[in-house]
Amino acid sequence: MSIVIERVETSTSALSDFIAAHHADMQGTAPPESQHALAIERLLAPGIRLFAATLEGRIVASGALAPVDEDHEELKSMRTDPSVRGRGLGRAMLAFLIDDAAGRGIRRLSLETGRHDFFAPARAMYAKAGFVECGAFGRYLPDENSAFMTLTPVPPRSPDSALHPR
């Protein structure tokens, strides 16, 4: 299995569909005011770094980095296609995003995800990567439906990060 992770700066119908599926996956996991996933147009806004992973030419994972402040970014739109979950693609995307942030001097990464059982595997993956629970950050307010996690300091780039195109 060889995935390719690349930065995305323009949308395609496949990417739009993938992000729309991300939103559909989360329907019913929290009230609308507690759902913070960004639409494709917002993921392609200046300052946000959107990445897609492909396997055999098909998008299988996504992830983005959005600025919070000068050396603090937020993970957004982490998703792995349900048909390939459990094969390490989410971990590969997360490692890629951490490397990307580290390579640009970002010192803190944070994220917001759900507290519902649907999000338990994601929270476990983030914890295994070194993220710890924290309070609301940036523009977020405390929310019983949200789990906030942070990684600080961001670890240095991994030795094989040169293998990944930017």
mmCIF file of the C-alpha atoms, coordinates in Angstrom:
data_MODEL
# 
_entry.id   MODEL 
# 
loop_
_atom_site.group_PDB 
_atom_site.id 
_atom_site.type_symbol 
_atom_site.label_atom_id 
_atom_site.label_alt_id 
_atom_site.label_comp_id 
_atom_site.label_asym_id 
_atom_site.label_entity_id 
_atom_site.label_seq_id 
_atom_site.pdbx_PDB_ins_code 
_atom_site.Cartn_x 
_atom_site.Cartn_y 
_atom_site.Cartn_z 
_atom_site.occupancy 
_atom_site.B_iso_or_equiv 
_atom_site.pdbx_formal_charge 
_atom_site.auth_seq_id 
_atom_site.auth_comp_id 
_atom_site.auth_asym_id 
_atom_site.auth_atom_id 
_atom_site.pdbx_PDB_model_num 
ATOM 1   C CA . MET A 1 1   ? 0.000   0.000  0.000  1.00 0.00 ? 1   MET A CA 1 
ATOM 2   C CA . SER A 1 2   ? 1.537   3.274  -1.110 1.00 0.00 ? 2   SER A CA 1 
ATOM 3   C CA . ILE A 1 3   ? -0.310  6.493  -0.434 1.00 0.00 ? 3   ILE A CA 1 
ATOM 4   C CA . VAL A 1 4   ? 0.539   9.889  -1.838 1.00 0.00 ? 4   VAL A CA 1 
ATOM 5   C CA . ILE A 1 5   ? -0.206  12.973 0.254  1.00 0.00 ? 5   ILE A CA 1 
ATOM 6   C CA . GLU A 1 6   ? -0.253  16.298 -1.548 1.00 0.00 ? 6   GLU A CA 1 
ATOM 7   C CA . ARG A 1 7   ? -1.342  19.826 -0.821 1.00 0.00 ? 7   ARG A CA 1 
ATOM 8   C CA . VAL A 1 8   ? -4.603  20.814 -2.477 1.00 0.00 ? 8   VAL A CA 1 
ATOM 9   C CA . GLU A 1 9   ? -5.151  24.389 -3.623 1.00 0.00 ? 9   GLU A CA 1 
ATOM 10  C CA . THR A 1 10  ? -8.141  23.939 -5.942 1.00 0.00 ? 10  THR A CA 1 
ATOM 11  C CA . SER A 1 11  ? -11.181 21.753 -5.600 1.00 0.00 ? 11  SER A CA 1 
ATOM 12  C CA . THR A 1 12  ? -12.216 18.828 -7.745 1.00 0.00 ? 12  THR A CA 1 
ATOM 13  C CA . SER A 1 13  ? -15.539 17.039 -7.759 1.00 0.00 ? 13  SER A CA 1 
ATOM 14  C CA . ALA A 1 14  ? -13.881 14.054 -6.019 1.00 0.00 ? 14  ALA A CA 1 
ATOM 15  C CA . LEU A 1 15  ? -12.522 16.276 -3.247 1.00 0.00 ? 15  LEU A CA 1 
ATOM 16  C CA . SER A 1 16  ? -15.823 18.134 -2.847 1.00 0.00 ? 16  SER A CA 1 
ATOM 17  C CA . ASP A 1 17  ? -17.610 14.788 -2.570 1.00 0.00 ? 17  ASP A CA 1 
ATOM 18  C CA . PHE A 1 18  ? -15.055 13.532 -0.031 1.00 0.00 ? 18  PHE A CA 1 
ATOM 19  C CA . ILE A 1 19  ? -15.489 16.618 2.176  1.00 0.00 ? 19  ILE A CA 1 
ATOM 20  C CA . ALA A 1 20  ? -19.294 16.430 1.805  1.00 0.00 ? 20  ALA A CA 1 
ATOM 21  C CA . ALA A 1 21  ? -19.112 12.804 2.989  1.00 0.00 ? 21  ALA A CA 1 
ATOM 22  C CA . HIS A 1 22  ? -17.108 14.035 5.998  1.00 0.00 ? 22  HIS A CA 1 
ATOM 23  C CA . HIS A 1 23  ? -19.999 16.329 6.924  1.00 0.00 ? 23  HIS A CA 1 
ATOM 24  C CA . ALA A 1 24  ? -22.543 13.552 6.333  1.00 0.00 ? 24  ALA A CA 1 
ATOM 25  C CA . ASP A 1 25  ? -20.554 11.182 8.596  1.00 0.00 ? 25  ASP A CA 1 
ATOM 26  C CA . MET A 1 26  ? -21.012 13.608 11.478 1.00 0.00 ? 26  MET A CA 1 
ATOM 27  C CA . GLN A 1 27  ? -24.748 14.197 11.079 1.00 0.00 ? 27  GLN A CA 1 
ATOM 28  C CA . GLY A 1 28  ? -26.473 13.455 14.365 1.00 0.00 ? 28  GLY A CA 1 
ATOM 29  C CA . THR A 1 29  ? -23.271 13.278 16.439 1.00 0.00 ? 29  THR A CA 1 
ATOM 30  C CA . ALA A 1 30  ? -23.857 16.743 17.919 1.00 0.00 ? 30  ALA A CA 1 
ATOM 31  C CA . PRO A 1 31  ? -26.233 19.676 17.495 1.00 0.00 ? 31  PRO A CA 1 
ATOM 32  C CA . PRO A 1 32  ? -25.423 21.937 14.511 1.00 0.00 ? 32  PRO A CA 1 
ATOM 33  C CA . GLU A 1 33  ? -23.914 24.662 16.711 1.00 0.00 ? 33  GLU A CA 1 
ATOM 34  C CA . SER A 1 34  ? -21.400 22.089 18.004 1.00 0.00 ? 34  SER A CA 1 
ATOM 35  C CA . GLN A 1 35  ? -20.281 20.905 14.550 1.00 0.00 ? 35  GLN A CA 1 
ATOM 36  C CA . HIS A 1 36  ? -17.195 22.792 13.418 1.00 0.00 ? 36  HIS A CA 1 
ATOM 37  C CA . ALA A 1 37  ? -16.167 21.064 10.172 1.00 0.00 ? 37  ALA A CA 1 
ATOM 38  C CA . LEU A 1 38  ? -15.348 23.521 7.386  1.00 0.00 ? 38  LEU A CA 1 
ATOM 39  C CA . ALA A 1 39  ? -16.924 23.458 3.933  1.00 0.00 ? 39  ALA A CA 1 
ATOM 40  C CA . ILE A 1 40  ? -14.580 22.934 0.991  1.00 0.00 ? 40  ILE A CA 1 
ATOM 41  C CA . GLU A 1 41  ? -14.622 26.660 0.133  1.00 0.00 ? 41  GLU A CA 1 
ATOM 42  C CA . ARG A 1 42  ? -13.351 27.538 3.613  1.00 0.00 ? 42  ARG A CA 1 
ATOM 43  C CA . LEU A 1 43  ? -10.703 24.790 3.493  1.00 0.00 ? 43  LEU A CA 1 
ATOM 44  C CA . LEU A 1 44  ? -9.335  26.395 0.320  1.00 0.00 ? 44  LEU A CA 1 
ATOM 45  C CA . ALA A 1 45  ? -9.207  29.901 1.840  1.00 0.00 ? 45  ALA A CA 1 
ATOM 46  C CA . PRO A 1 46  ? -5.868  31.716 2.052  1.00 0.00 ? 46  PRO A CA 1 
ATOM 47  C CA . GLY A 1 47  ? -3.835  30.649 5.069  1.00 0.00 ? 47  GLY A CA 1 
ATOM 48  C CA . ILE A 1 48  ? -5.342  27.168 5.348  1.00 0.00 ? 48  ILE A CA 1 
ATOM 49  C CA . ARG A 1 49  ? -3.199  24.250 4.181  1.00 0.00 ? 49  ARG A CA 1 
ATOM 50  C CA . LEU A 1 50  ? -5.432  21.418 2.886  1.00 0.00 ? 50  LEU A CA 1 
ATOM 51  C CA . PHE A 1 51  ? -3.973  18.010 2.045  1.00 0.00 ? 51  PHE A CA 1 
ATOM 52  C CA . ALA A 1 52  ? -5.452  14.917 0.425  1.00 0.00 ? 52  ALA A CA 1 
ATOM 53  C CA . ALA A 1 53  ? -4.098  11.385 0.484  1.00 0.00 ? 53  ALA A CA 1 
ATOM 54  C CA . THR A 1 54  ? -4.673  9.194  -2.521 1.00 0.00 ? 54  THR A CA 1 
ATOM 55  C CA . LEU A 1 55  ? -4.379  5.447  -2.902 1.00 0.00 ? 55  LEU A CA 1 
ATOM 56  C CA . GLU A 1 56  ? -4.486  4.033  -6.414 1.00 0.00 ? 56  GLU A CA 1 
ATOM 57  C CA . GLY A 1 57  ? -5.698  7.431  -7.644 1.00 0.00 ? 57  GLY A CA 1 
ATOM 58  C CA . ARG A 1 58  ? -8.630  7.666  -5.204 1.00 0.00 ? 58  ARG A CA 1 
ATOM 59  C CA . ILE A 1 59  ? -8.895  10.150 -2.306 1.00 0.00 ? 59  ILE A CA 1 
ATOM 60  C CA . VAL A 1 60  ? -8.800  8.133  0.912  1.00 0.00 ? 60  VAL A CA 1 
ATOM 61  C CA . ALA A 1 61  ? -7.906  10.725 3.559  1.00 0.00 ? 61  ALA A CA 1 
ATOM 62  C CA . SER A 1 62  ? -7.857  14.447 4.168  1.00 0.00 ? 62  SER A CA 1 
ATOM 63  C CA . GLY A 1 63  ? -6.478  16.867 6.703  1.00 0.00 ? 63  GLY A CA 1 
ATOM 64  C CA . ALA A 1 64  ? -5.846  20.576 6.990  1.00 0.00 ? 64  ALA A CA 1 
ATOM 65  C CA . LEU A 1 65  ? -3.946  23.067 9.106  1.00 0.00 ? 65  LEU A CA 1 
ATOM 66  C CA . ALA A 1 66  ? -5.540  26.410 9.938  1.00 0.00 ? 66  ALA A CA 1 
ATOM 67  C CA . PRO A 1 67  ? -3.808  29.286 11.741 1.00 0.00 ? 67  PRO A CA 1 
ATOM 68  C CA . VAL A 1 68  ? -4.819  30.113 15.299 1.00 0.00 ? 68  VAL A CA 1 
ATOM 69  C CA . ASP A 1 69  ? -2.011  32.580 15.980 1.00 0.00 ? 69  ASP A CA 1 
ATOM 70  C CA . GLU A 1 70  ? 1.620   33.096 14.946 1.00 0.00 ? 70  GLU A CA 1 
ATOM 71  C CA . ASP A 1 71  ? 3.009   29.706 16.035 1.00 0.00 ? 71  ASP A CA 1 
ATOM 72  C CA . HIS A 1 72  ? -0.220  27.814 16.778 1.00 0.00 ? 72  HIS A CA 1 
ATOM 73  C CA . GLU A 1 73  ? -2.312  25.939 14.213 1.00 0.00 ? 73  GLU A CA 1 
ATOM 74  C CA . GLU A 1 74  ? -5.448  23.821 14.324 1.00 0.00 ? 74  GLU A CA 1 
ATOM 75  C CA . LEU A 1 75  ? -5.991  20.436 12.701 1.00 0.00 ? 75  LEU A CA 1 
ATOM 76  C CA . LYS A 1 76  ? -9.149  20.524 10.597 1.00 0.00 ? 76  LYS A CA 1 
ATOM 77  C CA . SER A 1 77  ? -11.064 18.058 8.404  1.00 0.00 ? 77  SER A CA 1 
ATOM 78  C CA . MET A 1 78  ? -9.204  14.916 9.403  1.00 0.00 ? 78  MET A CA 1 
ATOM 79  C CA . ARG A 1 79  ? -11.072 12.073 7.698  1.00 0.00 ? 79  ARG A CA 1 
ATOM 80  C CA . THR A 1 80  ? -10.304 8.608  6.414  1.00 0.00 ? 80  THR A CA 1 
ATOM 81  C CA . ASP A 1 81  ? -12.647 6.928  3.951  1.00 0.00 ? 81  ASP A CA 1 
ATOM 82  C CA . PRO A 1 82  ? -14.630 4.343  5.961  1.00 0.00 ? 82  PRO A CA 1 
ATOM 83  C CA . SER A 1 83  ? -13.786 1.617  3.413  1.00 0.00 ? 83  SER A CA 1 
ATOM 84  C CA . VAL A 1 84  ? -10.069 1.842  4.294  1.00 0.00 ? 84  VAL A CA 1 
ATOM 85  C CA . ARG A 1 85  ? -10.176 2.672  8.009  1.00 0.00 ? 85  ARG A CA 1 
ATOM 86  C CA . GLY A 1 86  ? -7.918  0.613  10.227 1.00 0.00 ? 86  GLY A CA 1 
ATOM 87  C CA . ARG A 1 87  ? -5.074  0.505  7.675  1.00 0.00 ? 87  ARG A CA 1 
ATOM 88  C CA . GLY A 1 88  ? -3.003  3.363  9.146  1.00 0.00 ? 88  GLY A CA 1 
ATOM 89  C CA . LEU A 1 89  ? -4.033  6.070  6.678  1.00 0.00 ? 89  LEU A CA 1 
ATOM 90  C CA . GLY A 1 90  ? -5.292  8.408  9.408  1.00 0.00 ? 90  GLY A CA 1 
ATOM 91  C CA . ARG A 1 91  ? -2.044  7.974  11.340 1.00 0.00 ? 91  ARG A CA 1 
ATOM 92  C CA . ALA A 1 92  ? -0.068  8.628  8.141  1.00 0.00 ? 92  ALA A CA 1 
ATOM 93  C CA . MET A 1 93  ? -2.033  11.835 7.474  1.00 0.00 ? 93  MET A CA 1 
ATOM 94  C CA . LEU A 1 94  ? -1.619  12.970 11.084 1.00 0.00 ? 94  LEU A CA 1 
ATOM 95  C CA . ALA A 1 95  ? 2.151   12.332 10.973 1.00 0.00 ? 95  ALA A CA 1 
ATOM 96  C CA . PHE A 1 96  ? 2.343   14.224 7.685  1.00 0.00 ? 96  PHE A CA 1 
ATOM 97  C CA . LEU A 1 97  ? 0.489   17.218 9.134  1.00 0.00 ? 97  LEU A CA 1 
ATOM 98  C CA . ILE A 1 98  ? 2.681   17.256 12.247 1.00 0.00 ? 98  ILE A CA 1 
ATOM 99  C CA . ASP A 1 99  ? 5.788   17.155 10.009 1.00 0.00 ? 99  ASP A CA 1 
ATOM 100 C CA . ASP A 1 100 ? 4.423   19.954 7.831  1.00 0.00 ? 100 ASP A CA 1 
ATOM 101 C CA . ALA A 1 101 ? 3.769   22.149 10.868 1.00 0.00 ? 101 ALA A CA 1 
ATOM 102 C CA . ALA A 1 102 ? 7.160   21.363 12.422 1.00 0.00 ? 102 ALA A CA 1 
ATOM 103 C CA . GLY A 1 103 ? 8.927   22.192 9.175  1.00 0.00 ? 103 GLY A CA 1 
ATOM 104 C CA . ARG A 1 104 ? 7.354   25.656 9.220  1.00 0.00 ? 104 ARG A CA 1 
ATOM 105 C CA . GLY A 1 105 ? 8.233   26.363 12.857 1.00 0.00 ? 105 GLY A CA 1 
ATOM 106 C CA . ILE A 1 106 ? 4.767   25.823 14.337 1.00 0.00 ? 106 ILE A CA 1 
ATOM 107 C CA . ARG A 1 107 ? 5.156   25.161 18.059 1.00 0.00 ? 107 ARG A CA 1 
ATOM 108 C CA . ARG A 1 108 ? 1.604   24.124 18.998 1.00 0.00 ? 108 ARG A CA 1 
ATOM 109 C CA . LEU A 1 109 ? -1.098  22.122 17.224 1.00 0.00 ? 109 LEU A CA 1 
ATOM 110 C CA . SER A 1 110 ? -4.613  21.917 18.613 1.00 0.00 ? 110 SER A CA 1 
ATOM 111 C CA . LEU A 1 111 ? -7.861  20.340 17.521 1.00 0.00 ? 111 LEU A CA 1 
ATOM 112 C CA . GLU A 1 112 ? -11.532 20.153 18.317 1.00 0.00 ? 112 GLU A CA 1 
ATOM 113 C CA . THR A 1 113 ? -13.358 16.870 17.898 1.00 0.00 ? 113 THR A CA 1 
ATOM 114 C CA . GLY A 1 114 ? -16.538 15.363 19.219 1.00 0.00 ? 114 GLY A CA 1 
ATOM 115 C CA . ARG A 1 115 ? -17.136 13.679 22.565 1.00 0.00 ? 115 ARG A CA 1 
ATOM 116 C CA . HIS A 1 116 ? -19.667 11.227 21.063 1.00 0.00 ? 116 HIS A CA 1 
ATOM 117 C CA . ASP A 1 117 ? -18.559 7.571  20.820 1.00 0.00 ? 117 ASP A CA 1 
ATOM 118 C CA . PHE A 1 118 ? -18.266 8.000  17.030 1.00 0.00 ? 118 PHE A CA 1 
ATOM 119 C CA . PHE A 1 119 ? -15.125 10.102 17.680 1.00 0.00 ? 119 PHE A CA 1 
ATOM 120 C CA . ALA A 1 120 ? -13.479 7.759  20.233 1.00 0.00 ? 120 ALA A CA 1 
ATOM 121 C CA . PRO A 1 121 ? -11.109 6.164  17.685 1.00 0.00 ? 121 PRO A CA 1 
ATOM 122 C CA . ALA A 1 122 ? -9.979  9.617  16.529 1.00 0.00 ? 122 ALA A CA 1 
ATOM 123 C CA . ARG A 1 123 ? -9.391  10.802 20.097 1.00 0.00 ? 123 ARG A CA 1 
ATOM 124 C CA . ALA A 1 124 ? -7.364  7.636  20.779 1.00 0.00 ? 124 ALA A CA 1 
ATOM 125 C CA . MET A 1 125 ? -5.265  8.215  17.646 1.00 0.00 ? 125 MET A CA 1 
ATOM 126 C CA . TYR A 1 126 ? -4.562  11.810 18.664 1.00 0.00 ? 126 TYR A CA 1 
ATOM 127 C CA . ALA A 1 127 ? -3.658  10.761 22.221 1.00 0.00 ? 127 ALA A CA 1 
ATOM 128 C CA . LYS A 1 128 ? -1.277  8.104  20.896 1.00 0.00 ? 128 LYS A CA 1 
ATOM 129 C CA . ALA A 1 129 ? 0.418   10.848 18.826 1.00 0.00 ? 129 ALA A CA 1 
ATOM 130 C CA . GLY A 1 130 ? 0.978   12.927 21.980 1.00 0.00 ? 130 GLY A CA 1 
ATOM 131 C CA . PHE A 1 131 ? -2.072  15.207 22.019 1.00 0.00 ? 131 PHE A CA 1 
ATOM 132 C CA . VAL A 1 132 ? -3.539  15.884 25.464 1.00 0.00 ? 132 VAL A CA 1 
ATOM 133 C CA . GLU A 1 133 ? -6.895  17.320 26.456 1.00 0.00 ? 133 GLU A CA 1 
ATOM 134 C CA . CYS A 1 134 ? -6.973  21.076 26.893 1.00 0.00 ? 134 CYS A CA 1 
ATOM 135 C CA . GLY A 1 135 ? -9.482  23.878 27.212 1.00 0.00 ? 135 GLY A CA 1 
ATOM 136 C CA . ALA A 1 136 ? -11.201 25.680 24.371 1.00 0.00 ? 136 ALA A CA 1 
ATOM 137 C CA . PHE A 1 137 ? -8.752  27.636 22.209 1.00 0.00 ? 137 PHE A CA 1 
ATOM 138 C CA . GLY A 1 138 ? -8.907  30.289 19.493 1.00 0.00 ? 138 GLY A CA 1 
ATOM 139 C CA . ARG A 1 139 ? -12.508 31.242 18.744 1.00 0.00 ? 139 ARG A CA 1 
ATOM 140 C CA . TYR A 1 140 ? -14.010 28.155 20.372 1.00 0.00 ? 140 TYR A CA 1 
ATOM 141 C CA . LEU A 1 141 ? -16.130 28.340 23.499 1.00 0.00 ? 141 LEU A CA 1 
ATOM 142 C CA . PRO A 1 142 ? -16.366 25.518 26.033 1.00 0.00 ? 142 PRO A CA 1 
ATOM 143 C CA . ASP A 1 143 ? -18.888 22.971 24.739 1.00 0.00 ? 143 ASP A CA 1 
ATOM 144 C CA . GLU A 1 144 ? -20.030 19.714 26.344 1.00 0.00 ? 144 GLU A CA 1 
ATOM 145 C CA . ASN A 1 145 ? -20.092 18.139 22.865 1.00 0.00 ? 145 ASN A CA 1 
ATOM 146 C CA . SER A 1 146 ? -16.487 19.076 22.068 1.00 0.00 ? 146 SER A CA 1 
ATOM 147 C CA . ALA A 1 147 ? -13.181 17.575 23.106 1.00 0.00 ? 147 ALA A CA 1 
ATOM 148 C CA . PHE A 1 148 ? -10.233 19.936 22.744 1.00 0.00 ? 148 PHE A CA 1 
ATOM 149 C CA . MET A 1 149 ? -6.714  18.527 22.442 1.00 0.00 ? 149 MET A CA 1 
ATOM 150 C CA . THR A 1 150 ? -3.278  20.039 21.947 1.00 0.00 ? 150 THR A CA 1 
ATOM 151 C CA . LEU A 1 151 ? 0.263   18.993 21.099 1.00 0.00 ? 151 LEU A CA 1 
ATOM 152 C CA . THR A 1 152 ? 3.032   21.199 22.426 1.00 0.00 ? 152 THR A CA 1 
ATOM 153 C CA . PRO A 1 153 ? 5.776   21.408 21.599 1.00 0.00 ? 153 PRO A CA 1 
ATOM 154 C CA . VAL A 1 154 ? 5.341   20.061 18.088 1.00 0.00 ? 154 VAL A CA 1 
ATOM 155 C CA . PRO A 1 155 ? 8.022   17.377 17.720 1.00 0.00 ? 155 PRO A CA 1 
ATOM 156 C CA . PRO A 1 156 ? 10.791  17.886 15.148 1.00 0.00 ? 156 PRO A CA 1 
ATOM 157 C CA . ARG A 1 157 ? 10.234  16.585 11.641 1.00 0.00 ? 157 ARG A CA 1 
ATOM 158 C CA . SER A 1 158 ? 10.665  12.849 11.254 1.00 0.00 ? 158 SER A CA 1 
ATOM 159 C CA . PRO A 1 159 ? 13.733  11.667 9.287  1.00 0.00 ? 159 PRO A CA 1 
ATOM 160 C CA . ASP A 1 160 ? 11.610  10.295 6.424  1.00 0.00 ? 160 ASP A CA 1 
ATOM 161 C CA . SER A 1 161 ? 9.572   13.508 5.971  1.00 0.00 ? 161 SER A CA 1 
ATOM 162 C CA . ALA A 1 162 ? 11.666  14.353 2.904  1.00 0.00 ? 162 ALA A CA 1 
ATOM 163 C CA . LEU A 1 163 ? 9.888   11.456 1.180  1.00 0.00 ? 163 LEU A CA 1 
ATOM 164 C CA . HIS A 1 164 ? 6.597   13.323 1.303  1.00 0.00 ? 164 HIS A CA 1 
ATOM 165 C CA . PRO A 1 165 ? 5.994   15.986 -1.348 1.00 0.00 ? 165 PRO A CA 1 
ATOM 166 C CA . ARG A 1 166 ? 4.818   19.366 -0.125 1.00 0.00 ? 166 ARG A CA 1 
# 
